[in-house]
């Protein structure tokens, strides 16, 4: 199917969506949910600051994983959309070819 000067290849969209989905899981598994372990800084204030920073890092990492998964879902939706459109156009062409159907 062609549009806007570029060609959309359904299998490539599906494959790319799968890669995004897999990489989202891989990225999420890099770090534990609460972030990495916090070393003892020797001071309550330092320990509290490092703990907050590590928790923020963990939250940002989970958010990035969700963003990657969301892009995969969008690619999958685009694939499904193009596939449905192609099927509908194919059926329309068949219907036009059959006299009296359209």
C-alpha positions in Angstrom: 0.0 0.0 0.0 1.4 3.4 -0.8 0.6 6.8 0.5 2.3 10.2 0.8 5.4 9.1 -1.2 6.3 6.2 1.1 5.4 2.5 1.2 4.0 0.9 4.3 5.0 -2.7 4.7 2.7 -4.6 7.0 5.1 -7.3 8.1 7.7 -4.7 9.0 5.2 -2.8 11.1 4.2 -6.0 12.9 7.9 -7.0 13.5 8.8 -3.5 14.8 5.8 -3.6 17.2 7.0 -6.9 18.5 10.6 -5.6 19.0 9.3 -2.6 20.9 7.2 -4.8 23.1 10.1 -7.2 23.8 12.5 -4.3 24.5 10.1 -2.7 26.9 10.2 -5.9 29.0 14.0 -6.1 28.7 14.4 -2.4 29.7 12.1 -2.9 32.7 14.0 -5.9 33.9 17.3 -4.0 34.0 16.6 -2.5 37.4 14.5 -3.6 40.4 11.1 -1.9 40.8 12.3 0.5 43.6 15.6 1.2 41.9 19.0 -0.1 42.7 20.2 -0.8 46.3 21.3 2.4 48.1 24.7 2.4 49.7 25.2 3.7 53.2 26.4 7.2 52.9 27.4 7.5 56.6 24.8 10.2 57.3 21.0 10.2 57.7 20.7 13.2 55.4 22.9 11.8 52.7 21.2 8.4 53.0 17.7 10.0 52.7 18.8 12.1 49.6 20.3 9.0 47.9 17.3 6.9 48.7 15.0 9.6 47.2 17.2 9.9 44.1 17.3 6.1 43.6 13.5 5.8 44.0 13.1 8.6 41.4 15.5 6.8 39.1 13.5 3.6 39.5 10.2 5.4 38.8 11.7 7.1 35.7 13.0 3.7 34.4 9.5 2.2 34.8 8.0 5.1 33.0 10.4 4.8 30.1 9.6 1.1 29.9 5.9 2.0 29.7 6.6 4.6 27.0 8.5 2.0 24.9 5.6 -0.4 25.3 3.1 2.3 24.3 5.1 2.9 21.1 4.9 -0.8 20.3 1.1 -0.7 20.9 0.8 2.3 18.5 2.8 0.4 15.8 0.6 -2.6 16.3 -2.5 -0.5 15.9 -1.1 1.1 12.8 -0.5 -2.3 11.4 -4.0 -3.4 12.1 -5.4 -0.2 10.6 -3.4 -0.6 7.4 -4.3 -4.3 7.2 -8.1 -3.6 7.6 -7.9 -0.8 5.0 -6.1 -3.1 2.5 -8.7 -5.8 3.0 -11.5 -3.3 2.6 -10.0 -1.9 -0.6 -9.4 -5.4 -1.9 -13.1 -6.3 -1.3 -14.3 -3.1 -2.8 -12.2 -3.8 -6.0 -13.8 -7.3 -6.1 -17.2 -5.9 -5.6 -16.7 -3.4 -8.4 -15.5 -6.2 -10.7 -18.7 -8.2 -10.1 -21.4 -6.6 -12.2 -24.4 -5.2 -10.2 -22.8 -5.6 -6.7 -22.0 -1.9 -6.2 
